[in-house]
Amino acid sequence: MTPGARETIFAPATAPGRAALAVIRISGPATRFVLETICGSVPEPRRASLKALRDPSGDLLDRALVLWFPGPASYTGEDSAEFQLHGGRAVVAGILEALSALPGCRVALPGEFARRALENGRTDLAAVEGLADLIDSETEGQRRQALRQMEGALSRQAALWRERLVHLMALLEADLDFADEGDVVGGLPPGFMVSVDSLRREFADAAEDRRGERLREGVAVVIAGPPNAGKSTLLNALARRDVAIVSPFAGTTRDPVELRLDVRGIPVLLIDTAGIRDTDDPVEKIGIARTLSRAETADIGLWLAPAGAPASEPPPGPEWIRVRTKTDLHPAGEELSVSALTGAGLEELLDVLGSAARDRAGAGDGLIVRARQRIALQEAAAALDRAARIADHPEPAIELVAEELRLAARGLDAMIGAVRVDDVLDRLFSDFCIGK
């Protein structure tokens, strides 16, 4: 449920625990009253001021920097403030207790500051999702992509698309108005459907581009090969810790073992799988079936074979990178080769894998980064496709074409959150930190 908009909220914006500094944020209509009560006066807007902070009884709690951001020119669009305190637990607890004692003030819910910024028109859903991704980013590529989203890359493109749609809708509305006056209008305006089809193709192309989603979620890389090819040993070497069980006995790995790794700035999900071979063991057969299933859906495959062993063919699936292993035991010739024992060839393998992952995930320049955005854009493209089919009739119903254009515009609005999607908002903001 959306919290009451008239309440003033507060929360720490820094992690709990002992630290040099702690930041507490405040937002809402009682912010000025809070400053007058806790600080004795309201500082100049957007200028850090050193103030003595006192509880309602007058006891000194801390001396801290205080910033005052009068609305609507603030992050949330409301009157807001920040206390930059000493980071002792007792200091933070004392300030929070003092704020709780003030009428109309309460602790913020997770993501409530960002939600108020969205509800007050200071940002849009795509930018808020970018903020969430920035907080969760683990690699350089994810950071760049999240910043682009947070700074409005998708929102700006959606606005350009919507402007073109509105122009086309205006042309149809003009024809409909003339038709109401009894004038005969000969079908659709010249070049109208060429413009509609151009937009439809742009929507479809952007929705089909999965680079942004791969970069956000991680490029799936399956490690496969015959038994005892060194798959689990390689996974452990890349992880620099024991992630998978290593054994000289064939069939040790049954269930896929997954590991997230930063490979040259790109997030990669490495998946160690069961060795592929003919077997009568029913449990091992299940593991091999899961290997083949993961291979079919992976973005990249590493097909391992020991140096000196006969070459084997990988199953259908992704583009395979062939790697010779155990080169500390046998020479591997000119092929890409590694030794998990000595570390030889691991950096070269990471270079090759990083390049392949970057080809599939991009370098942070993806436009669509979430399935929700892609589905909304696909719905907009489908509406334009329906408009094109209606327009193909000898006597097209202009009203129906106009309605499909309105549905396409609604799809764009849903993509950036201009159309309220409360279930999406509730899920998104529940994952935020308190104080953001």
C-alpha positions, 0 to 999 in steps of 0.5 A: 500500500502506498504510504500517506503522502502527508507524512514526513519520513526519515531514515539513515542513508548510510549502512548501520554500524560504527563509521566516521560519518552517517547520513540521515535523510528527511522528506515531507511537509514537516521538514522545516519544523524538524529543522527548527526543533532539532537544529534551532533554525533552518539553514540557507537552502543547499548550503551546508551549515554546522549546527548543534542537534538537540532532542525535543528536551534540549539535550545536545545529541551531536554537532553536524552538517545540515543541508536544507532542500526546499521543495519542489526543487529537491530529490523527492519534490518535497521539502527535504533535509540531510543530517551529516553526523558523526557515525557512532551508533549512539549518535545515530540512535539518538537522532532517530529517537528524537525524530520519532518523537516529533508529530507527523514523522515516521521511519521511511519504508524501503525505497520510499524516498525514490517512490516519492520522487517518482510520484511527484514527477521528479523522475520516471520508472525507467530512471528509478530502475536505473538507480536500482541497477546502479546500487546493485551493479557489480561490474564496470559494464553494469555501472555504465548501463545503469548510469545511462538508464538513471540519466534518462537514456530510455526515457529520452528515446521513448519521448522521441518515439511518442512525439512521432506517434502523437504527430501521426495521431494528430493527422488522423484526428484531423481527418476524423474531424473533417469527416464529421463535417461531411467532407470526403477524405481519401483514405490515410494521409500520404506517407502515413503508413510508411511512417507507422511501419518505420516506427514499428520496425524501430520498436521491434528492433529495440525489443529484440536487442537483448544486450542490455538484459544480458549485461544486467543479469549476466551472460550465461556461459556453460562449461561442458565436455566429456567426463574428467575434462577438467570442467570443475577444476577450471571453474574453481581456478577461475573462482579462485576458491573451491566452488565445485567438487573435483574427483578423478571419478567420472560422473561426479558432477550431476547438478549444474553448479553456478558461479557469478564472475566479473570477466573483463568488466562484463558479468558472467554466469559460469555454469559447470555441468555434468560430463557428456557420455553414454551411461547406464546410470539413471542419475547421471543420465538426468545430469547429462540431460540437464547439461544439454538443456542448459547448453541450448539456452546458454549465450556462450559455451566452453567445450573442454577436452584434455590436451592429447585426447581425441577431439570431440564434437559439442552438442547443439547450442551456443557458439562454442569456444573450444579449450584444451585443458591439463596442458601441464600433462600434455602439450596442446599445440596452437589451440586455446589451452589452459592448465588449472594447476599451474594457471597457464593460459587462464588470462588468455581464456579470460580475454577470449571469454570477455570479448565474446561476452562483450559481443553479446552484452554490449558495453553498457549501451543497451536501451532495453534492460529489463523484461518488463520494458521489452514486453511493453515495447513489444506490445507497442510494436504489436499495436502498430502491426495491427494498425498496418493490417487495418490500413491494408483494407480497401476502405480502412477504418481510420478510427480503428487505426487511431485507436491502435496508435493510442495503444502503442503510445500507451505501451511507451508510457507503460515502459517508462512508468507514465502509466501507473503500474502499482504491482511493478512499483511495489515489487521494485521499491521493496528491494531498495535500501531503507533511506533511498 
